[in-house]
Structures are given as C-alpha cells and as structure tokens.
Amino acid sequence: MSVLVANESYDFNSLKELLGATDGNLASHIKALEKEGYITVMKSFVGRKPNTQYVVSKNGREAFIKHLEALENLIKNQKT
C-alpha cells in the first residue's frame, strides 16, 4: 500500500520486483486489497503485452492513513 500511496500507479511486474514477491504471493495480496476496495485494477495492453496497473482508491488511502496513525499511537504509548 505504501508504494501505491506514494505513486500515481504501479504495475504488477514492477511491484513484484520492488517487493521481492512471487507471482502467487503478490496476486493474493492484490486480490485481498481489491476485495476490500483499497485499490483499483486497470488492465490494458502495451503493444502486444498485457499490462496490469494498480491505483490506490480513496478508501484505501484513508485506511492506510488510519493504519499509520495507529502505528504512531502504539509507538508513542510504548515510550511512556
């Protein structure tokens, strides 16, 4: 999610390479994020090759921000 929040979009192969994930592992995570409505999947062709792009949705961005806030609160509470 952090990659998608920080970028306009990202394609499957670039995500796979960046994360060091297998096709199956990345596909299962992508499917879960899509099911929750956190990302939008756009399929097209670049020349004759299929290209799948992922974009974070408004709900996904909001959920990610809430997640970061919860992590920050956890860290703050452990310091006291």
MMTF fields as JSON, N, C-alpha, C and O atoms, coordinates in Angstrom:
{
  "mmtfVersion": "1.0.0",
  "mmtfProducer": "UNKNOWN",
  "numBonds": 319,
  "numAtoms": 320,
  "numGroups": 80,
  "numChains": 1,
  "numModels": 1,
  "chainsPerModel": [1],
  "groupsPerChain": [80],
  "chainIdList": ["A"],
  "bondAtomList": [4, 2, 8, 6, 12, 10, 16, 14, 20, 18, 24, 22, 28, 26, 32, 30, 36, 34, 40, 38, 44, 42, 48, 46, 52, 50, 56, 54, 60, 58, 64, 62, 68, 66, 72, 70, 76, 74, 80, 78, 84, 82, 88, 86, 92, 90, 96, 94, 100, 98, 104, 102, 108, 106, 112, 110, 116, 114, 120, 118, 124, 122, 128, 126, 132, 130, 136, 134, 140, 138, 144, 142, 148, 146, 152, 150, 156, 154, 160, 158, 164, 162, 168, 166, 172, 170, 176, 174, 180, 178, 184, 182, 188, 186, 192, 190, 196, 194, 200, 198, 204, 202, 208, 206, 212, 210, 216, 214, 220, 218, 224, 222, 228, 226, 232, 230, 236, 234, 240, 238, 244, 242, 248, 246, 252, 250, 256, 254, 260, 258, 264, 262, 268, 266, 272, 270, 276, 274, 280, 278, 284, 282, 288, 286, 292, 290, 296, 294, 300, 298, 304, 302, 308, 306, 312, 310, 316, 314],
  "bondOrderList": [1, 1, 1, 1, 1, 1, 1, 1, 1, 1, 1, 1, 1, 1, 1, 1, 1, 1, 1, 1, 1, 1, 1, 1, 1, 1, 1, 1, 1, 1, 1, 1, 1, 1, 1, 1, 1, 1, 1, 1, 1, 1, 1, 1, 1, 1, 1, 1, 1, 1, 1, 1, 1, 1, 1, 1, 1, 1, 1, 1, 1, 1, 1, 1, 1, 1, 1, 1, 1, 1, 1, 1, 1, 1, 1, 1, 1, 1, 1],
  "groupList": [{"groupName": "MET", "atomNameList": ["N", "CA", "C", "O"], "elementList": ["N", "C", "C", "O"], "formalChargeList": [0, 0, 0, 0], "bondAtomList": [1, 0, 2, 1, 3, 2], "bondOrderList": [1, 1, 2], "singleLetterCode": "M", "chemCompType": "L-PEPTIDE LINKING"}, {"groupName": "SER", "atomNameList": ["N", "CA", "C", "O"], "elementList": ["N", "C", "C", "O"], "formalChargeList": [0, 0, 0, 0], "bondAtomList": [1, 0, 2, 1, 3, 2], "bondOrderList": [1, 1, 2], "singleLetterCode": "S", "chemCompType": "L-PEPTIDE LINKING"}, {"groupName": "VAL", "atomNameList": ["N", "CA", "C", "O"], "elementList": ["N", "C", "C", "O"], "formalChargeList": [0, 0, 0, 0], "bondAtomList": [1, 0, 2, 1, 3, 2], "bondOrderList": [1, 1, 2], "singleLetterCode": "V", "chemCompType": "L-PEPTIDE LINKING"}, {"groupName": "LEU", "atomNameList": ["N", "CA", "C", "O"], "elementList": ["N", "C", "C", "O"], "formalChargeList": [0, 0, 0, 0], "bondAtomList": [1, 0, 2, 1, 3, 2], "bondOrderList": [1, 1, 2], "singleLetterCode": "L", "chemCompType": "L-PEPTIDE LINKING"}, {"groupName": "ALA", "atomNameList": ["N", "CA", "C", "O"], "elementList": ["N", "C", "C", "O"], "formalChargeList": [0, 0, 0, 0], "bondAtomList": [1, 0, 2, 1, 3, 2], "bondOrderList": [1, 1, 2], "singleLetterCode": "A", "chemCompType": "L-PEPTIDE LINKING"}, {"groupName": "ASN", "atomNameList": ["N", "CA", "C", "O"], "elementList": ["N", "C", "C", "O"], "formalChargeList": [0, 0, 0, 0], "bondAtomList": [1, 0, 2, 1, 3, 2], "bondOrderList": [1, 1, 2], "singleLetterCode": "N", "chemCompType": "L-PEPTIDE LINKING"}, {"groupName": "GLU", "atomNameList": ["N", "CA", "C", "O"], "elementList": ["N", "C", "C", "O"], "formalChargeList": [0, 0, 0, 0], "bondAtomList": [1, 0, 2, 1, 3, 2], "bondOrderList": [1, 1, 2], "singleLetterCode": "E", "chemCompType": "L-PEPTIDE LINKING"}, {"groupName": "TYR", "atomNameList": ["N", "CA", "C", "O"], "elementList": ["N", "C", "C", "O"], "formalChargeList": [0, 0, 0, 0], "bondAtomList": [1, 0, 2, 1, 3, 2], "bondOrderList": [1, 1, 2], "singleLetterCode": "Y", "chemCompType": "L-PEPTIDE LINKING"}, {"groupName": "ASP", "atomNameList": ["N", "CA", "C", "O"], "elementList": ["N", "C", "C", "O"], "formalChargeList": [0, 0, 0, 0], "bondAtomList": [1, 0, 2, 1, 3, 2], "bondOrderList": [1, 1, 2], "singleLetterCode": "D", "chemCompType": "L-PEPTIDE LINKING"}, {"groupName": "PHE", "atomNameList": ["N", "CA", "C", "O"], "elementList": ["N", "C", "C", "O"], "formalChargeList": [0, 0, 0, 0], "bondAtomList": [1, 0, 2, 1, 3, 2], "bondOrderList": [1, 1, 2], "singleLetterCode": "F", "chemCompType": "L-PEPTIDE LINKING"}, {"groupName": "LYS", "atomNameList": ["N", "CA", "C", "O"], "elementList": ["N", "C", "C", "O"], "formalChargeList": [0, 0, 0, 0], "bondAtomList": [1, 0, 2, 1, 3, 2], "bondOrderList": [1, 1, 2], "singleLetterCode": "K", "chemCompType": "L-PEPTIDE LINKING"}, {"groupName": "GLY", "atomNameList": ["N", "CA", "C", "O"], "elementList": ["N", "C", "C", "O"], "formalChargeList": [0, 0, 0, 0], "bondAtomList": [1, 0, 2, 1, 3, 2], "bondOrderList": [1, 1, 2], "singleLetterCode": "G", "chemCompType": "PEPTIDE LINKING"}, {"groupName": "THR", "atomNameList": ["N", "CA", "C", "O"], "elementList": ["N", "C", "C", "O"], "formalChargeList": [0, 0, 0, 0], "bondAtomList": [1, 0, 2, 1, 3, 2], "bondOrderList": [1, 1, 2], "singleLetterCode": "T", "chemCompType": "L-PEPTIDE LINKING"}, {"groupName": "HIS", "atomNameList": ["N", "CA", "C", "O"], "elementList": ["N", "C", "C", "O"], "formalChargeList": [0, 0, 0, 0], "bondAtomList": [1, 0, 2, 1, 3, 2], "bondOrderList": [1, 1, 2], "singleLetterCode": "H", "chemCompType": "L-PEPTIDE LINKING"}, {"groupName": "ILE", "atomNameList": ["N", "CA", "C", "O"], "elementList": ["N", "C", "C", "O"], "formalChargeList": [0, 0, 0, 0], "bondAtomList": [1, 0, 2, 1, 3, 2], "bondOrderList": [1, 1, 2], "singleLetterCode": "I", "chemCompType": "L-PEPTIDE LINKING"}, {"groupName": "ARG", "atomNameList": ["N", "CA", "C", "O"], "elementList": ["N", "C", "C", "O"], "formalChargeList": [0, 0, 0, 0], "bondAtomList": [1, 0, 2, 1, 3, 2], "bondOrderList": [1, 1, 2], "singleLetterCode": "R", "chemCompType": "L-PEPTIDE LINKING"}, {"groupName": "PRO", "atomNameList": ["N", "CA", "C", "O"], "elementList": ["N", "C", "C", "O"], "formalChargeList": [0, 0, 0, 0], "bondAtomList": [1, 0, 2, 1, 3, 2], "bondOrderList": [1, 1, 2], "singleLetterCode": "P", "chemCompType": "L-PEPTIDE LINKING"}, {"groupName": "GLN", "atomNameList": ["N", "CA", "C", "O"], "elementList": ["N", "C", "C", "O"], "formalChargeList": [0, 0, 0, 0], "bondAtomList": [1, 0, 2, 1, 3, 2], "bondOrderList": [1, 1, 2], "singleLetterCode": "Q", "chemCompType": "L-PEPTIDE LINKING"}],
  "groupTypeList": [0, 1, 2, 3, 2, 4, 5, 6, 1, 7, 8, 9, 5, 1, 3, 10, 6, 3, 3, 11, 4, 12, 8, 11, 5, 3, 4, 1, 13, 14, 10, 4, 3, 6, 10, 6, 11, 7, 14, 12, 2, 0, 10, 1, 9, 2, 11, 15, 10, 16, 5, 12, 17, 7, 2, 2, 1, 10, 5, 11, 15, 6, 4, 9, 14, 10, 13, 3, 6, 4, 3, 6, 5, 3, 14, 10, 5, 17, 10, 12],
  "groupIdList": [1, 2, 3, 4, 5, 6, 7, 8, 9, 10, 11, 12, 13, 14, 15, 16, 17, 18, 19, 20, 21, 22, 23, 24, 25, 26, 27, 28, 29, 30, 31, 32, 33, 34, 35, 36, 37, 38, 39, 40, 41, 42, 43, 44, 45, 46, 47, 48, 49, 50, 51, 52, 53, 54, 55, 56, 57, 58, 59, 60, 61, 62, 63, 64, 65, 66, 67, 68, 69, 70, 71, 72, 73, 74, 75, 76, 77, 78, 79, 80],
  "secStructList": [7, 2, 2, 2, 2, 2, 1, 1, 7, 3, 3, 2, 2, 2, 2, 2, 2, 2, 2, 6, 7, 7, 2, 2, 2, 2, 2, 2, 2, 2, 2, 2, 2, 2, 2, 6, 6, 1, 3, 3, 3, 3, 3, 3, 3, 3, 6, 6, 3, 3, 3, 3, 3, 3, 3, 3, 7, 2, 2, 2, 2, 2, 2, 2, 2, 2, 2, 2, 2, 2, 2, 2, 2, 2, 2, 2, 2, 2, 2, 7],
  "xCoordList": [0.818, 0.0, 0.861, 0.512, 1.985, 2.822, 3.339, 3.46, 3.64, 4.104, 2.993, 3.245, 1.773, 0.658, 0.243, -0.183, 0.362, 0.027, 1.055, 0.705, 2.308, 3.381, 3.496, 4.184, 2.837, 2.931, 1.542, 0.567, 1.464, 0.179, -0.384, -1.577, 0.472, 0.091, 1.363, 2.476, 1.17, 2.298, 1.822, 0.674, 2.693, 2.283, 2.757, 3.622, 2.162, 2.393, 3.869, 4.409, 4.523, 5.926, 6.836, 7.769, 6.575, 7.391, 7.179, 8.135, 5.923, 5.642, 6.331, 6.939, 6.227, 6.834, 8.337, 8.898, 8.982, 10.43, 10.794, 11.718, 10.08, 10.358, 10.203, 11.016, 9.152, 8.84, 9.549, 9.587, 10.106, 10.739, 9.734, 10.041, 8.522, 7.435, 7.331, 7.791, 6.726, 6.441, 5.142, 4.386, 4.888, 3.643, 2.432, 1.521, 2.433, 1.291, 1.082, -0.05, 2.178, 2.08, 1.54, 0.634, 2.095, 1.644, 0.198, -0.593, -0.147, -1.519, -2.525, -3.608, -2.185, -3.122, -3.283, -4.389, -2.212, -2.302, -3.104, -3.943, -2.843, -3.569, -5.059, -5.898, -5.375, -6.78, -7.469, -8.61, -6.781, -7.348, -7.563, -8.595, -6.606, -6.746, -7.871, -8.609, -7.991, -9.074, -10.436, -11.393, -10.517, -11.773, -12.242, -13.443, -11.31, -11.638, -11.933, -12.377, -11.687, -11.92, -10.803, -11.003, -9.62, -8.489, -7.709, -7.004, -7.831, -7.133, -8.07, -9.08, -7.697, -8.384, -7.406, -6.229, -7.895, -7.068, -7.45, -8.623, -6.441, -6.67, -5.819, -4.592, -6.492, -5.779, -5.794, -6.814, -4.64, -4.522, -3.412, -2.857, -3.111, -2.007, -1.006, -1.384, 0.261, 1.342, 1.954, 2.694, 1.638, 1.975, 1.118, -0.11, 1.752, 1.015, 1.068, 0.52, 1.731, 1.894, 0.819, 0.537, 0.221, -0.741, -0.031, 1.095, -0.711, -0.156, -1.252, -2.338, -0.969, -1.926, -1.375, -0.288, -2.137, -1.758, -2.658, -3.835, -2.101, -2.849, -2.798, -1.754, -3.945, -4.064, -4.774, -5.757, -4.277, -4.921, -6.242, -6.306, -7.282, -8.581, -8.651, -7.773, -9.685, -9.878, -9.997, -9.389, -10.785, -10.935, -9.609, -9.305, -8.826, -7.528, -6.571, -5.845, -6.568, -5.7, -6.104, -5.249, -7.411, -7.907, -7.554, -7.136, -7.72, -7.397, -5.901, -5.5, -5.085, -3.638, -3.235, -2.399, -3.814, -3.521, -3.936, -3.199, -5.097, -5.543, -4.581, -4.291, -4.096, -3.13, -1.844, -1.318, -1.342, -0.131, -0.362, 0.504, -1.521, -1.841, -1.882, -1.41, -2.447, -2.493, -1.093, -0.808, -0.22, 1.17, 1.886, 2.627, 1.664, 2.286, 1.806, 2.602, 0.521, -0.02, 0.564, 0.854, 0.734, 1.328, 2.75, 3.141, 3.51, 4.892, 4.924, 5.722, 4.068, 4.006, 3.655, 4.24, 2.705, 2.265, 3.327, 3.362, 4.184, 5.236, 6.389, 7.142, 6.54, 7.63, 7.333, 8.253, 6.065, 5.705, 5.733, 5.453],
  "yCoordList": [-1.189, 0.0, 1.251, 2.242, 1.217, 2.418, 2.795, 3.978, 1.805, 2.073, 2.746, 3.702, 2.257, 2.811, 4.187, 5.038, 4.409, 5.722, 6.757, 7.909, 6.35, 7.272, 7.493, 8.417, 6.663, 6.751, 6.821, 6.345, 7.414, 7.53, 6.147, 5.899, 5.259, 3.876, 3.037, 3.561, 1.733, 0.802, -0.437, -0.849, -1.041, -2.252, -3.502, -3.44, -4.627, -5.893, -6.253, -6.532, -6.247, -6.677, -5.758, -6.227, -4.46, -3.522, -3.73, -3.688, -3.957, -4.251, -5.54, -5.607, -6.553, -7.852, -7.71, -8.262, -6.974, -6.777, -5.95, -6.302, -4.871, -4.0, -4.722, -4.552, -5.527, -6.208, -7.553, -8.111, -8.074, -9.386, -10.491, -11.496, -10.3, -11.26, -12.215, -11.915, -13.356, -14.28, -13.835, -13.045, -14.339, -14.02, -14.363, -13.551, -15.568, -16.036, -15.246, -14.922, -14.934, -14.18, -12.78, -12.322, -12.105, -10.752, -10.769, -9.908, -11.736, -11.825, -12.001, -11.416, -12.793, -12.999, -11.725, -11.422, -10.981, -9.718, -8.689, -7.979, -8.618, -7.686, -8.009, -7.111, -9.287, -9.71, -9.289, -8.829, -9.445, -9.055, -7.546, -7.096, -6.757, -5.307, -4.851, -3.916, -5.522, -5.189, -5.539, -4.774, -6.687, -7.125, -6.12, -5.887, -5.522, -4.531, -3.158, -2.253, -3.004, -1.721, -0.72, 0.487, -1.224, -0.348, 0.043, 1.052, -0.753, -0.45, -0.655, -1.353, -0.023, -0.208, -0.89, -0.533, -1.864, -2.614, -2.194, -2.214, -1.815, -1.413, -2.297, -2.313, -3.03, -3.926, -3.327, -2.815, -3.4, -2.884, -3.667, -4.622, -3.245, -3.84, -2.757, -1.649, -3.075, -2.218, -2.965, -3.933, -2.506, -3.284, -4.529, -4.443, -5.675, -6.943, -7.578, -8.658, -6.899, -7.469, -6.929, -5.731, -7.824, -7.354, -6.557, -6.869, -5.537, -4.7, -4.442, -3.981, -4.735, -4.508, -3.43, -3.57, -2.353, -1.228, -1.202, -1.553, -0.79, -0.684, 0.758, 1.408, 1.241, 2.603, 2.522, 1.795, 3.268, 3.28, 4.047, 5.088, 3.529, 4.195, 5.192, 5.21, 6.009, 6.958, 6.194, 6.576, 5.111, 4.289, 3.668, 3.583, 3.238, 2.647, 3.648, 3.329, 4.865, 5.915, 6.245, 6.39, 6.363, 6.66, 5.54, 5.807, 4.294, 3.153, 3.118, 2.807, 3.436, 3.436, 4.521, 4.282, 5.693, 6.787, 6.399, 6.659, 5.785, 5.321, 4.281, 4.279, 3.413, 2.388, 3.042, 2.653, 4.033, 4.736, 5.454, 5.443, 6.074, 6.762, 5.776, 6.085, 4.595, 3.578, 3.12, 2.909, 2.963, 2.584, 3.676, 3.39, 4.925, 6.043, 6.088, 6.313, 5.877, 5.861, 4.718, 4.885, 3.582, 2.437, 2.754, 2.441, 3.372, 3.741, 4.776, 4.662, 5.778, 6.82, 6.228, 6.598, 5.312, 4.701, 3.793, 3.62, 3.215, 2.347, 3.151, 2.636, 4.4, 5.251, 5.786, 6.169, 5.821, 6.396, 5.378, 5.708],
  "zCoordList": [0.0, 0.0, 0.0, -0.641, 0.714, 0.764, -0.623, -0.94, -1.44, -2.806, -3.6, -4.334, -3.458, -4.219, -3.703, -4.484, -2.41, -1.85, -2.324, -2.577, -2.442, -2.814, -4.32, -4.754, -5.119, -6.573, -7.189, -6.607, -8.364, -9.055, -9.384, -9.212, -9.852, -10.146, -10.184, -10.225, -10.171, -10.243, -10.967, -10.801, -11.773, -12.485, -11.735, -10.861, -12.107, -11.406, -11.362, -10.291, -12.511, -12.554, -11.751, -11.1, -11.79, -11.007, -9.515, -8.741, -9.102, -7.694, -7.264, -6.196, -8.104, -7.796, -7.597, -6.651, -8.485, -8.39, -7.153, -6.42, -6.926, -5.791, -4.458, -3.549, -4.353, -3.1, -2.945, -1.848, -4.031, -3.98, -3.742, -3.101, -4.263, -4.063, -5.248, -6.35, -5.003, -6.095, -6.767, -6.202, -7.965, -8.668, -7.807, -7.646, -7.26, -6.475, -5.206, -4.846, -4.521, -3.274, -3.533, -2.837, -4.53, -4.852, -5.323, -4.938, -6.145, -6.663, -5.53, -5.572, -4.525, -3.419, -2.595, -2.146, -2.39, -1.654, -2.454, -1.9, -3.74, -4.614, -4.601, -4.525, -4.674, -4.666, -3.365, -3.388, -2.24, -0.942, -0.877, -0.379, -1.371, -1.365, -2.285, -1.97, -3.42, -4.36, -3.75, -3.876, -3.095, -2.466, -1.419, -1.285, -0.674, 0.352, -0.244, 0.463, -1.541, -2.197, -1.958, -2.097, -1.594, -1.304, -2.552, -2.554, -3.615, -4.856, -6.042, -5.956, -7.15, -8.42, -9.363, -9.416, -10.1, -11.042, -12.456, -12.828, -13.24, -14.624, -15.53, -15.432, -16.411, -17.326, -18.724, -19.187, -19.39, -20.754, -21.462, -20.919, -22.659, -23.407, -23.753, -24.134, -23.62, -24.079, -25.247, -25.066, -26.439, -27.623, -27.612, -27.616, -27.599, -27.534, -26.15, -25.929, -25.227, -23.885, -22.939, -22.931, -22.142, -21.146, -20.045, -19.657, -19.561, -18.504, -17.484, -17.834, -16.235, -15.152, -14.236, -13.676, -14.09, -13.244, -12.018, -12.092, -10.905, -9.657, -9.167, -9.205, -8.707, -8.191, -6.85, -6.704, -5.869, -4.554, -4.67, -5.323, -4.038, -4.034, -2.877, -2.015, -2.862, -1.763, -0.439, 0.561, -0.441, 0.77, 1.186, 2.376, 0.216, 0.505, 1.115, 2.056, 0.578, 1.114, 2.554, 3.428, 2.791, 4.143, 5.119, 6.246, 4.695, 5.555, 5.864, 6.986, 4.868, 5.066, 6.061, 6.933, 5.939, 6.87, 8.29, 9.241, 8.439, 9.763, 10.324, 11.52, 9.475, 9.891, 10.402, 11.444, 9.669, 10.098, 11.421, 12.295, 11.569, 12.828, 13.998, 15.092, 13.762, 14.815, 15.189, 16.368, 14.209, 14.491, 15.273, 16.214, 14.883, 15.605, 17.054, 17.965, 17.266, 18.629, 19.448, 20.633, 18.835, 19.507, 19.956, 21.081, 19.073, 19.397, 20.514, 21.445, 20.428, 21.466, 22.822, 23.84, 22.831, 24.1, 24.698, 25.916, 23.89, 24.415, 24.996, 25.822, 24.581, 25.087, 26.475, 27.198, 26.861, 28.158, 29.261, 30.413]
}
